[in-house]
Amino acid sequence: MKLFKSMMLGAAAVATASTAQAADLPVAPEPVDYVRVCDAYGARFYYIPGTETCLRVGGRVRTQFVVNNVLDNASSAWRNRDSDGYSWLARGYLYLDARTATEFGTLRAYVAMYASDSNGGNTASLDNAYIQWGGLTAGRLGSNFDIFTGQTFMGVVSRDWSDSTLNQLAYTAAFGNGFSATIAVEDRSGREVGTYGGTRAPDLVGALGVSQGWGSAQLSGALHQVYPSAAFNSTNATGSEDSFGWAIGAGVKFNLPMANSGSNIYFQGFYADGALSYIGTNSLEGTTAVTDYGSNGDTSTGYSLSAGAYIQATSTVGLALDGSYMDVDQGGTNVDFNRWAIDGSVQWSPVSGFAIGADVGYASVDPDNSASFDELLFGVRLQRTF
């Protein structure tokens, strides 16, 4: 009996000791969901922890100094005491690109925004914000009508072509071998030239494109509601209340591998009737009066032609040149005019993601009933993209 009691007491002591030692052991940490590299969509994508969505975060810092119109004429910024002789800009960008694989194709959400300070004035802007799912695109991004929007590093003077970012709903069908077709409805607000009434119908845009090893080409078309303001209609007894304008355009780019990788040359042309934004007249604000409709209610017509080249002269030095010409015939008593512009730049990229460049541009607007408006501008820019 004494032996049994001794055994029981010994077992209890061992159990007590074992329990105390177990309490002293470290507790295993909860599993950590580390950030994983996502290589399905290219470099710099990572899985958002706890999801199957891949995210890429990027940004850009840009600072530039532009000497405004230096010509000794009535339009010179340097002759008007209240005009800025230079523009000094600092701007920061943020890019977010989220993508998820689905049974219907990649679901993508993209956001690009920036904040700027120019000559002491601070602004913030939403550059792009759109959703893509398969062939569907919805949100704010570049117009599907636009083809080539310039080669130069800065573009200190505006050239004569369509370059608009606006809200849209689009569908693109890919046919293989680089061929595609797009149909879209786009916000009319960004295409109004002149004094318009309230929005009624969005613009209808279509494009056919091809992109292959030799380069790329596109054919574009658009329908645009010409909807003058109530003030115009009250004085326009003979003109129609509203009508539809239209525009067409075509462009082609040829790669120049014999020069260096990245070198290319492009040509494009546009024609518009009652839809002058599609040939680039948005860039003329403040230089001449321009409108989609004339004083008699007739629509204005015009065309623009442009070309440009980019040459990768060395592994770090790039040379670019853009040139364009526009001719506009405005309805009624509105003034007809033509405009031409040329802009050239040189840029140096000593390390990946960093570029320094200089730009010079000249433009001239020549109205039928007055002296021409000439501009000569210079600029330098430093830019870091990451």
Stockholm file with secondary structure:
# STOCKHOLM 1.0

chainA/1-386         MKLFKSMMLGAAAVATASTAQAADLPVAPEPVDYVRVCDAYGARFYYIPGTETCLRVGGRVRTQFVVNNVLDNASSAWRNRDSDGYSWLARGYLYLDARTATEFGTLRAYVAMYASDSNGGNTASLDNAYIQWGGLTAGRLGSNFDIFTGQTFMGVVSRDWSDSTLNQLAYTAAFGNGFSATIAVEDRSGREVGTYGGTRAPDLVGALGVSQGWGSAQLSGALHQVYPSAAFNSTNATGSEDSFGWAIGAGVKFNLPMANSGSNIYFQGFYADGALSYIGTNSLEGTTAVTDYGSNGDTSTGYSLSAGAYIQATSTVGLALDGSYMDVDQGGTNVDFNRWAIDGSVQWSPVSGFAIGADVGYASVDPDNSASFDELLFGVRLQRTF
#=GR chainA/1-386 SS CHHHHHHHHHHHHHHHHHHHHHHHSCCCCCCCCCCCEECTTSTTEEECTTSSCEEEEEEEEEEEEEECCCCSSTTCTTTSTTSCSEEEEEEEEEEEEEEEEETTEEEEEEEEEEEEEETTEEEEEEEEEEEEETTEEEEEEECTTCCCCCCSSSCSSCCSSCCCEEEEEEEEEEEETTEEEEEEEECGGGGCCSCBCSCCSCEEEEEEEEEETTEEEEEEEEEEEECBCHHHHHHCSSSCSCEEEEEEEEEEEEECTTTCTTCEEEEEEEEEESCGGGGTGGGGTTTSCCCSBCTTSCBCEEEEEEEEEEEECSSSEEEEEEEEEEEEECSTTSCCEEEEEEEEEEEEEEETTEEEEEEEEEEEEEETTSCCEEEEEEEEEEEEEC
#=GC SS_cons         CHHHHHHHHHHHHHHHHHHHHHHHSCCCCCCCCCCCEECTTSTTEEECTTSSCEEEEEEEEEEEEEECCCCSSTTCTTTSTTSCSEEEEEEEEEEEEEEEEETTEEEEEEEEEEEEEETTEEEEEEEEEEEEETTEEEEEEECTTCCCCCCSSSCSSCCSSCCCEEEEEEEEEEEETTEEEEEEEECGGGGCCSCBCSCCSCEEEEEEEEEETTEEEEEEEEEEEECBCHHHHHHCSSSCSCEEEEEEEEEEEEECTTTCTTCEEEEEEEEEESCGGGGTGGGGTTTSCCCSBCTTSCBCEEEEEEEEEEEECSSSEEEEEEEEEEEEECSTTSCCEEEEEEEEEEEEEEETTEEEEEEEEEEEEEETTSCCEEEEEEEEEEEEEC
//
